[in-house]
Amino acid sequence: PGVDLASLLLLEGKALAGDIAVTAWSLALAYRLGPQTFTVAHQRIDGDVPFDYLVLGGGGFHDSIYLANSSLIADFNGPEERSWSLRYTLDFSTLGAPGLSFTTRYIRGDNVEGDRVPVGSPYAYYADNEKHWERDVDVRYVVQAGVAKDLSFTLRQGTHRISGTSDGNVDHIRLITEYPFNLF
């Protein structure tokens, strides 16, 4: 027997963090010009607590937030937060380097209202009037042919700066390798 969509929408958690009444939305618009893509996005969180993560089967939650400004280091999901981002991607295929791409993104968030978080809430670490920004840079290469076809390497650098207490100033450098394969 399957589970119908209506039943899934009526599920409730244990409310261990109290009442979470949050509306979150985001919108991204992209314009493609040859090998270049320019994207602008806006995101809003409306509520006295942040847009929280859902715990999925197995206890994992890192893939449960799907907002335009969710990024490498910060998700820009604080109470009453407003965030904007600009993104630029260049596909080098048309320039003679198939499989190579470059992406950079800048995100700025403000209007975080930490004073609206209820006293005793597990979200009480937000400061009032928090502002933060993040800059991410990716260089990615996907092998185009041969035994290692579709093997990819991504060098990713991220910088996050904040005037608040919910996150920290962070610098990341990551090397990510992926190789898709079918088990069946």
Sequence and secondary structure as in RCSB ss.txt:
>XXXX:A:sequence
PGVDLASLLLLEGKALAGDIAVTAWSLALAYRLGPQTFTVAHQRIDGDVPFDYLVLGGGGFHDSIYLANSSLIAD
FNGPEERSWSLRYTLDFSTLGAPGLSFTTRYIRGDNVEGDRVPVGSPYAYYADNEKHWERDVDVRYVVQAGVAKD
LSFTLRQGTHRISGTSDGNVDHIRLITEYPFNLF
>XXXX:A:secstr
    HHHHHT     TT     EEEEEEEEEEETTEEEEEEEEEEESSS       GGG  TT    TT  SS  
   TT EEEEEEEEEEGGGGT TTEEEEEEEEEEEEEEGGGS TT TTTT  EEEEEEEEEEEEEEE  SSTTTT
 EEEEEEEEEEEESSSS  EEEEEEEEE      
